[in-house]
Amino acid sequence: MLPLLRSTKALKPQRCLAVSPKRFSHSISDHCDIVIVGGGPAGLALATALGSCRNIQASLRVVLVEASDLSKVKQWSLPEGYSNRVSSITNASRGFLQDIGAWPMVEVSRTGPVEEIQVWDGVSDARITFSASEMLPAQSTVELSRLTENLNLQRALLHRLSSLGAVELVDRVKVQSIIQENTEGSTWPLVHLSDGRVIRTRLLVGADGPNSPVRTYAGIKSYGWAYDTHAIVGTLYHAPRGPYSSPNTTAYQRFLPTGPIAFLPLSETASSLVWSTKPPLAAALKAVDPSVLAAMINAAFRLPEVSMRYLHSRIVEAQERGSPITLDELREEIAFRERSHAIDSHSAYSSLVVQQDTSGIPPEGADGLPPLVTSIQPGTIASFPLRFSHAESYIGEGAGARTVLVGDAAHTTHPLAGQGLNMGLADVRALADCISQAVSRGLDLGSYTALLPYSRNRYLENHKMLAAVDKLHKLYSTTAEPVVWARSVGLEVINELDTIKTALMMSAGSRTQTNAGQLSWGLAAKGVESVARSIGSARSFGEGIAGMASAGLQQLARQITNPRQ
């Protein structure tokens, strides 16, 4: 059980404010203890965690401000199809959501378990497989994570907040400006809303995304860069797995030089797409007929990289000419490519099967590939740019005092590891615990001293994950032979070492408890150090480039084997 959820006797805070009704009066100014700006998953999770804490309920007034209409999210009607914004919720994140009472309100029938993950190199075909049944024998669940729509999670958090009645929601109102109170000895932020109201708060929390107004007010700089990459998302339909095949509970990800493509299971006949690729190709793929995109997705998991590179150029060139490629033209090109690569039309690697018979024994290697996409849910294809960013600090000081950042306001990452939302939920858990401890000890919860444990808990952990994901993105964005060799050797060796694979998944939150036994970490550390040393020899294959590969993998090794360092 979380420390913040323990029943503790609340101490009177230094400046206790009267709790008003759950909607603001229309006075010029209002006072509260905590204002959370942002009603996305991170902001709602923080509000729910604080509302679930008894000592906070008894002594603090918490307000959440959101520009959109949260009632639409709360009344989301659970359509037959799926939303295109889907997140992988790790077991650690799900344990936190369970503790604050939100997970029981998630519509579980609309979620998909991930029991296995298969990742492979699109150039060398080196592959690594993570299986919950092999790696997590002591767990009560055999899932590595669970896929859910973001709207499903937000809806559950809003219903949980309603049942608590401890947090005030102010939606359909924008934050116009934030200034510091101009009175002697006071550093409280004044939040000016679009409807003319002003909120004076002891602590201002930025859960307001990568372009955070709270971060701007606090004067916290954010460093990073935009990737030359856009992510295409959508909902894919396919035939159900047959009686002789494993169920649709495996996530697949293939690393192509233009970016990784991921196939994430939602149900027996539906999966979610996240395809990270170059902006011109992303724009061309969005513009083609959905049947053409479906054929390209099937080919992207099956054709050798050299043929995918050619298909990419054909798609982009046809789009630039104003005459998008047709399905017949694409199928003819794929058929030629498959014959050139000696791919049997009845094998698992052929993407041209029109009618799929799933009742018989599947072809060899079928479990190593996602099912063939038959159609795409209308209206779900979208794309957005990707970037790496990390705030220089999570706590404001000086003119930006009494502010703290969580989630995307503090950091953004490439989606290749599926850790963005999970990092945000880990931030929320740590901050809620920090606030609860400050209240119990009678501290000024907006002070730098009271918030420092949160920053110490999360900053380095997030930095290590961000750095590891960034290194992986760069490592798999090249076709240089020394780098391909180095990363392939590392992947294949790690795939043979169960202790290292277990350590990898533990660092990614697949276990609800993140403190592994010393023996497991010791074995994992020795194994990864051996791999890193062997990869270091790649320098003999090419000056400079191979060194980059070795450094990248060794950086990842350090992240895996020293999760608390």
N, C-alpha and C positions, 0 to 999 in steps of 0.2 A: 504494500500500500504506500502511496506517496506520502512523504512527510507533510505536504501541504494539506492532505486530506485527513490527517489525524485530528481527533477531537482534542483541542487544547483550549485552555481558558484564556479568552482574549484579554489583553491588556489595553488600557485606554491609550490611544495614540496621542502624540504630542499635541495634535490640533484636531480634535474630533469634530466633524461636521454633521449637522443634522441630516437625516435621510428624508428626502422629499418624495412625493409621489413619483411613479414610474415614467411619467412624461414631464418634460420641463414646463414650467410656467413661462409666460412670455415677458418676463422681466428682462431688463437690460443686461443683467449679469447674474450668473449662477455659480455656485461653488460645489466642487466635488473633490474626491480624493484621487481618483484615477480616471483619466480619459484615454480610451483606446481608439485610435483613428484607423479605420479599415475593418470592413466586415467580410473579408475573405476567410478561408479556412483557418489561417493563423490567428487573426483577430478574434474570430468567434470561439476558437479553442481556448484562447487566453481568457476571454470573458467567462466561458463555461467553467474553466479551472478555478478562477477566482470566486465565481458564484457558488462553486461546490465546497469551498473552504469555509468552515464554520466560524473561525475567528475573523475572517474578512467579512463574511455576511453580517456579523454582529457589530462591526465598528467602522466599516468603510462604505463610501458611496462610489460605485463604479458606473461609468457611462461609456457606451460604445457609439461612435459616430461613423455613419456610412453614407456615401453619396447616392447609391442605388436604392431600389425598392426591395427591402429584405422580405416583405410580405410575399412577393412573387417567388422567392426562393423557398420560403416556408411552405407555400401552397403548391410547390412543384408537383405536377400531377402524375409523375412516373409514367412517361409515354412508353409505347411498345419498343421504340428504338432506343439508342443510347446517345448520350451527350459525347461530344468529341474531346472534352477535357477530362482525362482520366489520370489518376495517380496510383502508384503502387504504395500501399500502406504496409510497412514492415510490421513484424510481430511486436517490436518494441513500441512503435507508434500506436498500434492497436491496443496494447496493454495500457498505455496512457489514456486513450480515449475510453477504454472500459472503466478505468479508475474514476474518471470524471462523469461517468454515466451517459456518455454520448453514443458509444458504439452500439448498445442495445436498440437505439433508435435509427440506426442505419438500416436501409432496406437490403437485407443480406441477399435476397434473391437476385438483386441487380449487381452483385459483386462476383468476381471470379477468383478462385484460389490459384496461386502459382506454386506448384509443387516441384517444379524443375525449371532451371534456366540453362539454355544452350547458347553459347556465344562462340562465334568463329571469325577467323580472319578471311576477308573476301579475296585476298591475293594468294595466300599460301594454304588456306583451308585448315590451318591449325585450330583446334577446337578445345573448349573447356566446358564441362558440364557440372552444374551444381544441383544436387538432388536432396530434397528435404528428408526423404526416407533414409538416406545414407548418412547425411551430415548432422541431423538433429534427432538422434534416437531417443534422447531423454525428454524431448518436448511432448506436451500433451496434444500438440497439433503437428501435422506433417506438412505444413505450409511454410514456404519461405516468405511469402507476403500475400497480400490480397488486393486485387485491382478493384477500384471503385470510382465512379464518377465524382468529380469535385462537388457537383450540385447535390448528390446524394449525401455526402458528408456534411456540407453546409446546412442542408435541410435538417439533418439529425441534430446538429449543434444548436440550431434555432429552436427546435422542439424541446431540447433539454434545457435551454435557457428559459423558455416559457414555463416549464415545470418548476424551475428554481425560483423565479420571480425576484432575483437578487441583483440583476443588472439592468440598467436602463438603456434601451435601444433608441437612438435618434437616427433615423434613416431618411433618405431623400433630401439630405441636407449636405452641402459641401463645406469644406473648410476654406474660408476665404483668405484668412491670414492668421499667423501666430506671432504674438509679440510677448516680450517679457514685461511683467507688471512694473510700472514705473512709480513705485513707492519705496520709501526708505527701508532698507533691510529686507525687502521681499524679492525673491527670484522666481515666483510662481509664473508659469506660462498662462497667457490669456488666449484662448482659442476663439476666434471670431468666425461665426457660422454665416452661411448665405441667407438665412432668414432673419438676421439682425441680432441674434443672441450671442452672448459672450460667456464662455465657460472658463472659470478660474480653477486651476487644478494643481494639486501637490505633485502629481506624476503624470507625464504625458508619454504614452506608448505609441510608437510608430509601427503599425502593422499595415502600412499603406502602400506597399509595393515598391518596385525598383526606382520609381520617380518620387520617392517619399517627400512630401512637404515637411513632415516632422524632422527628417534628417537634414533638410535644407535649413529649417529654423535653428536646429541645434548646431549648425556650422560644422557638421561632421563630413569630412571628405570621403569619397568613395573612389577607390582605384580599380582599374580593370580595363577591358577592351571588348569591342564587338567582334564576334567571330564572323568570318565570311561564310555564314551558314544560316539557313532558315529551316525551321522544323515544320514539316507537313503532318497534320493530324487528321484522323478520320475514323469512321466505324466501318469495319469490313464484315461481310457475310460470307459464309462458306458452308459446305456440307458437314454434317456431324461426323465425328470419328466412327469408324466401324467397330464391330464386336471384337476384332482381332487387333485393334490399335489401342494405344493408350488414350485416355480422355483428353479433352482440350484444356489441360492444366499446365502446359509448358509455355514459357516465354522464350521467344527466339530473337536473337540479335546478330546481324551480320555486319561487320565493319568493312565498308567500302571506302576507297580513298576519298570519295566525295563526301563521306559521312556515314554514320551507322543507320541501319533500318531495323526497326523493332516491331515485333508482332506479339501483342499482349492479350491473353485470353480473358474474355468477359463471360462467355457462356459456351454451350456446346456448338452453337452456330454463329457466334459473333465474337469478334476480336477488335482490339484497338490498334491503330497504326501510329507510329512516331517515326518519321523518316527525315533525318537531318541531312541536308544536302546544300549545294551551292545555290545562291539566290536565283540566277537565270534558269537553272533546271527546276527549282521549286515553282517558279512562276509558270514555266511551261507545263509542268505536270498538273498544276491547279487548273490550267486553261483547257486541257484536253478533255475529250469525252470520258466519263467515268469508267466505261468499259476498257478504254485504252490505259487509264491509270491502273485498273485492276490487273491488266496483263503485265504492266511494268512492275508492279509489286511482286507478282508471281515470279517474274524473271529475275528480279533483284535478289531473291533468295536462292536461285538455282543456277543461273548462267555464270560462267567464269568472268572475272573482272574485266578482261580485255573486251569481251562482247558487250558487257554492260556499259563500258566507256563509249563504245561506238553507238549504242542505242541512245545514250544520253545526248550525244552530239546530234543525232538525227532528230530527236524530240525538240531540242532547242532551235536547231536550224529551221525546221518546219514551222515552228511557232513564229520565228523572226520573219519568215517569208509571208506570214499571214495565212498559211494553209496548213493547219494542224494535221498531224499524221492520223490516218484512220486506223480502225481496229484491224481491218483486213491487211493493210500495209504492214502494220506492226507484227501481226501473226506470221506473215510471210517472211519477214526479216528474222524473227525468232526461230522459225522452223529451219531456215538456212543456217543460222548460228548453231543450233542444236546438232544438225547433221555434221557441221564442221568440227564440232567437239566430240563427235561420236556418242552423243547422248541418245539412248534408245527411247523411242516415243512412248514405250510402256513403262519406263523406269520412273522412280520417284523424282528424278531431276528434270523431267519434261514438264513444261508449264503450259502445254498446248491441249491438254485433255479437256474436251468440252463437257461431256457427261461423265461424272465420277461415280463409279460403282464402289461403294464403301462396304458392301456386305461380305466381300471375300477377303482373302489374305492380302494385305497390302504389299507393294513391292519392297524389296530390300532397301533399307535406309530411309523409309518413309517417316519414322519417328524422329529423325534428325532434321526434318523440315516442317514448316507450318503447313496447314491444309491450304489447298488452292483457293484463292479468293474468287467467288462467283459474281459478287456485286458489291457496291458501296452504298451505304445508307445516304439517301439524298440530303443535301444541306450540311453534311458533316465535314467536308473537306475544307480545311483552313490552313494558314501558315503564319508563322511569326518569327522574328529575328531572334537569334541567340547571342548571349553575351556572358562574360565572366565579370563579376564585380564583388568587391568586399569592402565594407565600410572600415575606415581606419580605427574606429572605436564603436562600441555599442552603447556608450553612455555619454550624454552631453555634459559639457562643463562650461563655466563662465557664463556668457550671455545665452548659452543654450542649455543651461543646467536644468535638472529635473526632467530629463528626457531619456528614453531608452528605446532601442530598436530590436525588432524580432523579424524572422522570416525574410521575405524578399526585400524588405527595406534595409536589411543588414547585409544580404548576400544573394547573388544569383549564380546559377551554374548550368552547365550543359546537361541536357536530360538523359545522356547516355547511361548513367548509372541509376536513374530514377530516384534520386535522393533529395531533390529540391524541397518537396513538402515535408518529408521526414525530418530534414534538418530544421525546418521551421517549427515543427511540432516539438522537437527536442528543445529548441529555444524557449518555447512557450512553457514547457514543463519546468525548465530550470528557473525561468523568471517568476512563475507562479509560486514555486517553492521559496525563492528568495524573498518575495513580497510577504508571504506568510510568516517566514522566520523574522522578518523585520517588524511586523505587527506584533508578533508574540513577545519580542524583546523590547517593545516600546520605542523602536527607532523611528526616525523620520524617513518614511519609505521612499521619498523622492531624492534623498541625499546620495551623493556619490558613494559614500561609505556603505550605505545599505544596499546599493545596487552592484557593488564591486564583485561579490561572489558569483552573480549571474555571468558577468563578463569573463571572469576567470574560468568558469565552468564551460562556457561555450565557444569563446573566440578561437582558441587554438584548435579545438576539435573541428570546428567548421573550416578553419584555414587548411588543415591537413586534408580534409575531404575535398575541398575546392581545388587544392593543388594537385591531388592525385587524379581527379577527373580531368582537369585541364591537361595534364601530362598525357593521359590516355588519348584524349582527343587529338593532340598534336602527333603522338606516336603512330596513330593509325591513319593519319592523313597523308602519308607518303608511300610511294611504291619503290623507293630506293632499296636495292637488294640487301645491303648490310643491315638496314633497319628492319626489313621484313624478316630476315633471318633471325635477328636478335629477338624480336617480339614473338616470333613463332616458337623458337626454342623455349623461351620463358613460359609461354602459354602451355605448351605440351608437357613440360616438366612439372609445372604447377598442377596440371590436370591429373598427374599421377600421384600427387601427394595430398592425401585427404586432410591431413592436419592443417596444411596451408589453406586449402579451399574452405575448411571450416572457419579458420581465422578470418578469411575474407568476408564470409557471410555474416560472421558475428560483428565485424566492424561495420557492416551495412545494416545492422539492426534485425537480423533474422531470428535472433533469440531475444526473448523478453528481458533476460538478464544480460547486461553487457560485461560483467566482470567474469571472465573465463578463468579456469583453473590455471595455476602457474605452469603445470606440466604441459598442458595444451599449447600455451603461448610459447613456452621454451622450445618445444619441438617445431612449432611453426616458424619461430625466429631462425633456428638453425637451418631449416629447409630453405627459407627465402634467401638467407645469406648465401647459401650454396648456389642457388639459381642466379642471384645477382653477380656472384663471382664469375660464373660461366658466361653470363651475358657480357661481362666486361671484356672478354676475349674478342668480342665482335669488333673492337677497334682495329684489329688486324685486317678486317675486310674493307675498311674505308676510314680515312682520317676525318674526324669531326662528326659526320653523320652517325656513325655507329656509336660514338661517344654520347651523342644526344640520346640515343635509344637506351644505352646502358644507364645513363643518369636518370632517365624517366622511369625505367622499371625499378631501379634501386630506390628512387623516391617513393614509389608506390609500395615497395617492400617495407620501407621504414614506417609508412602509414599503417600497413597491415600489422606489423609485429610490435609496434609501440603505440597502441591506441590511446594510452593515457599519458604519454610522455610530453 
